[in-house]
């Protein structure tokens, strides 16, 4: 009668948690790899979240653009109108806010590096950016008032509907950027601001500039 020989079971070792870690998770990095490579190329969470958000916003406005073009081509009641003149002033204000933000970011970098001793100086540029952002949003509201004075409301015509929807959607995202800037200023005052948070906020704000230039060209050429 034949007997079955079983091989001894191999001991399976699971990766151990990092020593002194306060959170969950496992240390899955290779034992013989260069850990500095992982640290160097891993994006900060703040920057990664902003890039994902900007991609989602881009797809949303791409969908709006497609809907506008299709609606205009299939509509017999499309009404062309002149854009409110204040939009061009708002564009200059928004571009100026990117300049002040870059000046503030460089000043904060020098302050963090120890070459600048007054925190009020970089914060002053950030406050200027906040003020210009608020002026831009107020200017957009005045543009809606100018359009209403011409008898063009949200439901008046498909063209005016797209104007209100696109500009309002952009203004809401600008409000998100203003919230991010206020958070940066608060962290700077508490000396807890990280470079990744400042850079991520700057990327988002500059993206709002580029997006607005695109929308302005779209509205000017289609409406």
Secondary structure, DSSP 8 states (H G I E B T S, - for coil): ------------------TT--S-----S-TTS-HHHHHHHS--HHHHHHHHHHHHHHHHHHHHHHHHHHHHHH-S--------THHHHHHHHHHHHHHHHHHHHHHHHHHHTTS---HHHHHHHHHHHHHHHHHHHHHHHHHHHHHHHTT--TTT-HHHHHHHHHHHHHHHHHHHHHHHHHHHHHHHHTT---HHHHHHHHHHHHHHHHHHHHHHHHHHHH-
